[in-house]
Amino acid sequence: MARPALGILVGILIFIAAGCLAGFWIAKVRNEREQRKTRIAHTQVYWHGSVG
């Protein structure tokens, strides 16, 4: 394989890998945010419920 073609192929593979990692990272951040929202809502319900 010619050197320029190898460079293009490696560049494309790096681009695809970066996209996959970004997708996993975004999914992880969204999941953590949803868990935090659930935990905050659960805590607020119990705090307001126990005060009143």
PECORLIN-V75451 format. One record per backbone hydrogen bond with DSSP energy under -0.5 kcal/mol. NH is the residue of the N-H (numbers start at 0). CO is the residue of the C=O. Records with the same first field share a line. If there is no record, write none. Layout:
BEGIN
NH: CO / CO
END
This chain:
BEGIN
5: 1
6: 2
7: 3
8: 4
9: 5
10: 6
11: 7
12: 8
13: 9
14: 10
15: 11
16: 12
17: 13
18: 14
19: 15
20: 16
21: 17
22: 18
23: 19
24: 20
25: 21
26: 22
27: 23
28: 24
29: 25
30: 26
31: 27
32: 28
33: 29
34: 30
35: 31
36: 32
37: 33
38: 34
39: 35
40: 36
41: 37
42: 38
43: 39
44: 40
45: 41
46: 42
47: 43
48: 44
49: 45
50: 46
51: 47
END
